[in-house]
């Protein structure tokens, strides 16, 4: 692979990471909005609110991890181990996230187990 081909591959992976990041950010905002507009819960009786808060916290964590990996890819090709780790630990709770993760796996040659 030439240096130019490697750069294009890295650019494609970086673009997919950015897209995943944008999606994770939108998901985080959506969950925040749902929590903000959630009806006042009855103390200790509302499992749905707890679930929303857990999803939001997980979305925030994923967003931070994705941003760190995307920044690393822009700076250096050696960010691939961090991306592989992200993909191994990523949890998709919607179809769009799952599709973006699958595209990233395919772009760097990681098989889904």
ROPABA-441597 format. One record per residue: residue number from 1; residue in three letters; x, y negated, z negated of N, C-alpha, C, O in turn. Coordinates in pm, whole numbers, padded with zeros to 5 digits. Each point is the difference from the previous one (the first is absolute). Last residue first. Layout:
<rs>
[NUM; "ALA"; [X; Y; Z]; [X; Y; Z]; [X; Y; Z]; [X; Y; Z]]
...
</rs>
This chain:
<rs>
[113; "UNK"; [-01754; 01069; -01588]; [-00010; 00134; -00062]; [-00136; 00024; -00056]; [-00026; 00107; -00056]]
[112; "UNK"; [00263; -00421; 00469]; [-00093; 00001; -00111]; [-00009; 00141; -00054]; [-00015; 00096; 00077]]
[111; "UNK"; [00455; -00319; 00174]; [-00118; 00085; 00016]; [-00088; -00010; -00124]; [00049; -00014; -00112]]
[110; "UNK"; [00307; -00343; 00346]; [-00030; 00073; -00124]; [-00128; 00079; 00025]; [-00102; -00055; 00043]]
[109; "UNK"; [00353; -00275; 00255]; [00022; 00144; 00012]; [-00020; 00079; -00129]; [00069; 00099; -00024]]
[108; "UNK"; [-00137; -00582; 00143]; [00134; 00033; -00054]; [00026; 00150; -00002]; [00102; 00045; -00051]]
[107; "UNK"; [-00510; -00223; 00231]; [00103; -00091; 00051]; [00139; 00033; -00053]; [00100; -00022; 00068]]
[106; "UNK"; [-00493; 00255; -00223]; [00038; 00040; 00136]; [00114; -00085; 00053]; [00088; 00050; 00070]]
[105; "UNK"; [-00269; -00164; -00487]; [00068; 00130; -00009]; [00048; 00045; 00137]; [00112; 00047; 00015]]
[104; "UNK"; [-00374; -00434; -00031]; [00135; -00024; -00054]; [00078; 00131; -00010]; [00117; 00005; 00036]]
[103; "UNK"; [-00566; 00022; 00092]; [00079; -00063; 00106]; [00142; -00028; -00046]; [00095; 00018; 00076]]
[102; "UNK"; [-00400; 00150; -00393]; [00031; 00103; 00100]; [00084; -00058; 00113]; [00093; 00066; 00047]]
[101; "UNK"; [-00257; -00363; -00371]; [00104; 00086; -00058]; [00042; 00108; 00098]; [00118; 00031; 00012]]
[100; "UNK"; [-00478; -00305; 00110]; [00124; -00076; 00002]; [00116; 00083; -00058]; [00111; -00004; 00053]]
[99; "UNK"; [-00543; 00192; -00070]; [00046; -00010; 00139]; [00133; -00075; 00009]; [00089; 00040; 00074]]
[98; "UNK"; [-00302; -00012; -00496]; [00047; 00132; 00042]; [00055; -00004; 00142]; [00103; 00061; 00028]]
[97; "UNK"; [-00311; -00448; -00193]; [00129; 00023; -00067]; [00058; 00133; 00045]; [00119; 00008; 00031]]
[96; "UNK"; [-00547; -00102; 00119]; [00097; -00088; 00065]; [00138; 00017; -00062]; [00101; 00004; 00071]]
[95; "UNK"; [-00476; 00233; -00256]; [00044; 00053; 00129]; [00107; -00086; 00067]; [00092; 00052; 00062]]
[94; "UNK"; [-00134; -00037; -00602]; [-00090; -00035; 00109]; [00062; 00046; 00132]; [00120; 00029; 00007]]
[93; "UNK"; [00094; 00016; -00431]; [-00137; 00015; -00044]; [-00100; -00048; 00104]; [-00118; -00017; -00028]]
[92; "UNK"; [00661; 00208; -00039]; [-00093; -00073; 00085]; [-00143; 00025; -00048]; [-00044; 00114; -00010]]
[91; "UNK"; [00580; -00104; -00186]; [-00134; 00056; -00015]; [-00094; -00083; 00086]; [-00006; -00122; -00013]]
[90; "UNK"; [00579; 00223; -00026]; [-00117; -00081; 00034]; [-00129; 00077; -00016]; [-00009; 00118; 00032]]
[89; "UNK"; [00482; 00033; -00084]; [-00078; -00029; -00120]; [-00130; -00075; 00029]; [-00082; -00018; -00089]]
[88; "UNK"; [00399; 00146; 00432]; [-00020; 00122; -00079]; [-00093; -00024; -00118]; [-00075; 00089; -00040]]
[87; "UNK"; [00211; -00453; 00313]; [-00092; 00088; 00073]; [-00030; 00127; -00078]; [-00111; 00052; 00005]]
[86; "UNK"; [00433; -00352; -00180]; [-00131; -00063; 00001]; [-00104; 00091; 00065]; [-00109; 00018; -00053]]
[85; "UNK"; [00555; 00116; 00075]; [-00051; 00015; -00136]; [-00141; -00059; -00010]; [-00089; 00060; -00059]]
[84; "UNK"; [00319; -00119; 00462]; [-00036; 00142; -00016]; [-00060; 00024; -00139]; [-00097; 00075; -00014]]
[83; "UNK"; [00270; -00501; 00099]; [-00124; 00021; 00075]; [-00046; 00145; -00014]; [-00119; 00026; -00018]]
[82; "UNK"; [00531; -00139; -00166]; [-00106; -00065; -00078]; [-00135; 00019; 00069]; [-00101; 00021; -00067]]
[81; "UNK"; [00486; 00133; 00296]; [-00029; 00082; -00119]; [-00112; -00059; -00087]; [-00082; 00074; -00054]]
[80; "UNK"; [00225; -00330; 00439]; [-00078; 00121; 00031]; [-00022; 00089; -00122]; [-00111; 00051; -00015]]
[79; "UNK"; [00374; -00472; 00073]; [-00120; 00001; -00083]; [-00084; 00126; 00023]; [-00101; 00020; -00068]]
[78; "UNK"; [00515; -00173; 00298]; [00017; 00094; -00110]; [-00120; 00003; -00095]; [00004; 00067; -00103]]
[77; "UNK"; [00066; -00364; 00485]; [-00053; 00130; 00040]; [00008; 00100; -00114]; [-00064; 00105; 00005]]
[76; "UNK"; [00018; -00646; -00082]; [00096; 00107; 00025]; [-00070; 00129; 00041]; [-00111; 00028; -00046]]
[75; "UNK"; [-00108; -00467; -00035]; [00140; -00032; -00030]; [00097; 00107; 00048]; [00113; -00031; 00040]]
[74; "UNK"; [-00590; 00075; 00002]; [00038; -00118; 00076]; [00149; -00031; -00018]; [00065; -00051; 00092]]
[73; "UNK"; [-00254; 00396; -00346]; [00011; 00040; 00141]; [00043; -00118; 00085]; [00079; 00015; 00093]]
[72; "UNK"; [-00169; -00091; -00550]; [00122; 00078; 00018]; [00021; 00041; 00144]; [00114; 00000; 00048]]
[71; "UNK"; [-00516; -00216; -00168]; [00112; -00093; -00009]; [00132; 00072; 00024]; [00088; -00051; 00070]]
[70; "UNK"; [-00471; 00317; -00096]; [-00002; -00079; 00123]; [00115; -00101; 00002]; [00064; -00019; 00103]]
[69; "UNK"; [-00130; 00269; -00498]; [00051; 00085; 00109]; [00006; -00079; 00130]; [00099; 00008; 00072]]
[68; "UNK"; [-00291; -00224; -00442]; [00142; 00023; -00024]; [00062; 00084; 00111]; [00110; -00030; 00046]]
[67; "UNK"; [-00577; -00039; -00038]; [00071; -00125; 00028]; [00151; 00018; -00018]; [00079; -00050; 00081]]
[66; "UNK"; [-00359; 00407; -00202]; [00003; -00016; 00145]; [00078; -00125; 00038]; [00081; 00002; 00093]]
[65; "UNK"; [-00157; 00075; -00551]; [00094; 00098; 00056]; [00014; -00015; 00150]; [00111; 00005; 00054]]
[64; "UNK"; [-00432; -00272; -00275]; [00135; -00040; -00039]; [00105; 00094; 00058]; [00104; -00044; 00048]]
[63; "UNK"; [-00557; 00155; 00014]; [00032; -00121; 00075]; [00143; -00046; -00030]; [00074; -00036; 00091]]
[62; "UNK"; [-00252; 00392; -00340]; [00032; 00042; 00137]; [00042; -00121; 00084]; [00095; 00008; 00078]]
[61; "UNK"; [-00249; -00095; -00513]; [00128; 00070; -00005]; [00044; 00042; 00141]; [00117; -00016; 00035]]
[60; "UNK"; [-00542; -00175; -00081]; [00104; -00101; -00026]; [00138; 00064; 00001]; [00094; -00053; 00059]]
[59; "UNK"; [-00466; 00338; -00027]; [00017; -00077; 00124]; [00108; -00106; -00016]; [00079; -00022; 00091]]
[58; "UNK"; [-00205; 00269; -00470]; [00075; 00086; 00092]; [00026; -00074; 00132]; [00108; 00012; 00058]]
[57; "UNK"; [-00380; -00229; -00369]; [00137; 00007; -00051]; [00088; 00086; 00089]; [00116; -00034; 00024]]
[56; "UNK"; [-00575; 00010; 00077]; [00065; -00128; 00024]; [00145; 00002; -00046]; [00089; -00048; 00071]]
[55; "UNK"; [-00355; 00424; -00164]; [00027; -00009; 00144]; [00073; -00130; 00033]; [00094; 00000; 00079]]
[54; "UNK"; [-00241; 00056; -00521]; [00109; 00093; 00029]; [00038; -00005; 00148]; [00118; 00002; 00034]]
[53; "UNK"; [-00492; -00250; -00169]; [00121; -00060; -00055]; [00121; 00089; 00028]; [00107; -00050; 00035]]
[52; "UNK"; [-00530; 00214; 00084]; [00038; -00112; 00086]; [00130; -00064; -00047]; [00086; -00034; 00080]]
[51; "UNK"; [-00274; 00372; -00350]; [00053; 00056; 00125]; [00045; -00111; 00094]; [00106; 00012; 00063]]
[50; "UNK"; [-00324; -00137; -00457]; [00132; 00055; -00032]; [00066; 00056; 00125]; [00119; -00020; 00022]]
[49; "UNK"; [-00562; -00121; 00016]; [00089; -00114; -00014]; [00142; 00046; -00031]; [00096; -00053; 00055]]
[48; "UNK"; [-00428; 00384; -00037]; [00025; -00056; 00133]; [00095; -00119; -00007]; [00089; -00013; 00084]]
[47; "UNK"; [-00261; 00234; -00477]; [00115; 00068; 00061]; [00036; -00059; 00136]; [00116; 00004; 00040]]
[46; "UNK"; [-00391; -00167; -00488]; [00009; -00027; 00143]; [00128; 00059; 00059]; [00105; -00063; 00000]]
[45; "UNK"; [-00265; 00033; -00473]; [-00095; 00082; 00076]; [00017; -00014; 00151]; [-00081; 00054; 00075]]
[44; "UNK"; [00298; -00296; -00467]; [00036; 00143; -00003]; [-00093; 00090; 00082]; [00004; 00122; -00015]]
[43; "UNK"; [-00196; -00604; -00040]; [00125; 00045; -00063]; [00010; 00152; -00005]; [-00094; 00067; -00043]]
[42; "UNK"; [-00169; -00312; 00425]; [-00036; 00035; -00137]; [00127; 00061; -00061]; [00061; 00089; 00059]]
[41; "UNK"; [-00027; -00452; 00350]; [-00018; 00140; -00040]; [-00048; 00013; -00144]; [00016; -00090; -00083]]
[40; "UNK"; [-00082; -00295; 00484]; [00052; 00017; -00136]; [-00026; 00143; -00046]; [-00115; 00044; -00005]]
[39; "UNK"; [00158; -00113; 00528]; [-00091; -00039; -00108]; [00062; 00026; -00137]; [00083; 00090; -00016]]
[38; "UNK"; [00222; -00207; 00443]; [-00062; 00117; -00061]; [-00095; -00047; -00112]; [00035; -00090; -00077]]
[37; "UNK"; [00274; -00165; 00374]; [-00146; -00011; 00014]; [-00075; 00118; -00062]; [-00120; 00017; 00023]]
[36; "UNK"; [00600; -00041; -00035]; [-00042; -00136; -00035]; [-00153; -00013; 00001]; [-00057; -00070; -00084]]
[35; "UNK"; [00258; 00469; 00238]; [00009; -00010; -00146]; [-00052; -00137; -00045]; [-00073; -00009; -00099]]
[34; "UNK"; [00101; 00084; 00561]; [-00102; 00088; -00059]; [00000; -00011; -00152]; [-00107; -00005; -00061]]
[33; "UNK"; [00444; -00224; 00292]; [-00130; -00064; 00020]; [-00113; 00084; -00060]; [-00092; -00053; -00062]]
[32; "UNK"; [00527; 00231; 00061]; [-00008; -00113; -00092]; [-00136; -00068; 00009]; [-00060; -00036; -00101]]
[31; "UNK"; [00151; 00374; 00411]; [-00023; 00055; -00134]; [-00009; -00110; -00105]; [-00082; 00007; -00091]]
[30; "UNK"; [00191; -00136; 00529]; [-00136; 00054; -00003]; [-00033; 00054; -00138]; [-00108; -00027; -00053]]
[29; "UNK"; [00550; -00118; 00136]; [-00094; -00114; -00011]; [-00144; 00048; -00009]; [-00080; -00055; -00076]]
[28; "UNK"; [00407; 00384; 00151]; [00018; -00057; -00133]; [-00097; -00116; -00021]; [-00064; -00009; -00105]]
[27; "UNK"; [00085; 00195; 00533]; [-00065; 00094; -00092]; [00009; -00052; -00144]; [-00097; 00009; -00075]]
[26; "UNK"; [00327; -00245; 00406]; [-00145; -00017; 00019]; [-00077; 00089; -00097]; [-00100; -00041; -00058]]
[25; "UNK"; [00565; 00091; 00068]; [-00036; -00130; -00058]; [-00150; -00025; 00012]; [-00063; -00049; -00094]]
[24; "UNK"; [00241; 00431; 00299]; [00003; 00016; -00146]; [-00038; -00131; -00069]; [-00068; 00001; -00103]]
[23; "UNK"; [00111; -00010; 00571]; [-00117; 00079; -00039]; [-00005; 00017; -00152]; [-00107; -00012; -00060]]
[22; "UNK"; [00480; -00199; 00239]; [-00118; -00086; 00018]; [-00126; 00074; -00043]; [-00088; -00057; -00065]]
[21; "UNK"; [00487; 00304; 00063]; [-00001; -00101; -00105]; [-00121; -00092; 00010]; [-00062; -00032; -00101]]
[20; "UNK"; [00138; 00345; 00442]; [-00041; 00070; -00121]; [-00009; -00099; -00117]; [-00092; 00008; -00081]]
[19; "UNK"; [00264; -00177; 00476]; [-00142; 00029; 00017]; [-00056; 00072; -00123]; [-00109; -00031; -00046]]
[18; "UNK"; [00571; -00044; 00061]; [-00072; -00127; -00019]; [-00150; 00022; 00011]; [-00077; -00054; -00079]]
[17; "UNK"; [00349; 00420; 00173]; [00005; -00032; -00144]; [-00074; -00130; -00028]; [-00074; -00010; -00099]]
[16; "UNK"; [00127; 00133; 00547]; [-00096; 00089; -00066]; [-00003; -00026; -00151]; [-00107; 00003; -00061]]
[15; "UNK"; [00429; -00233; 00308]; [-00133; -00050; 00036]; [-00109; 00086; -00066]; [-00100; -00053; -00049]]
[14; "UNK"; [00544; 00192; 00002]; [-00022; -00122; -00079]; [-00139; -00056; 00029]; [-00069; -00046; -00091]]
[13; "UNK"; [00211; 00405; 00349]; [-00027; 00046; -00136]; [-00030; -00120; -00089]; [-00090; 00005; -00084]]
[12; "UNK"; [00223; -00100; 00519]; [-00131; 00065; 00001]; [-00040; 00047; -00138]; [-00116; -00014; -00040]]
[11; "UNK"; [00546; -00166; 00098]; [-00100; -00105; 00013]; [-00141; 00058; 00000]; [-00091; -00059; -00059]]
[10; "UNK"; [00452; 00356; 00060]; [-00009; -00065; -00130]; [-00105; -00110; 00004]; [-00076; -00017; -00095]]
[9; "UNK"; [00174; 00227; 00498]; [-00066; 00095; -00090]; [-00020; -00061; -00138]; [-00107; 00015; -00060]]
[8; "UNK"; [00351; -00262; 00375]; [-00142; 00004; 00037]; [-00076; 00094; -00091]; [-00112; -00030; -00041]]
[7; "UNK"; [00577; 00015; -00013]; [-00062; -00126; -00043]; [-00147; -00004; 00032]; [-00080; -00045; -00082]]
[6; "UNK"; [00333; 00408; 00235]; [-00014; 00008; -00144]; [-00067; -00125; -00054]; [-00084; 00007; -00090]]
[5; "UNK"; [00194; 00001; 00544]; [-00112; 00091; -00028]; [-00024; 00011; -00150]; [-00115; 00002; -00044]]
[4; "UNK"; [00488; -00251; 00178]; [-00122; -00071; 00038]; [-00123; 00088; -00028]; [-00100; -00049; -00052]]
[3; "UNK"; [00529; 00233; -00005]; [-00026; -00097; -00107]; [-00132; -00074; 00027]; [-00075; -00030; -00092]]
[2; "UNK"; [00110; 00515; 00303]; [00078; -00123; 00006]; [-00038; -00092; -00116]; [-00102; 00020; -00067]]
[1; "UNK"; [00088; 00529; 00088]; [-00084; -00117; 00000]; [00089; -00124; 00000]; [00095; -00010; -00078]]
</rs>
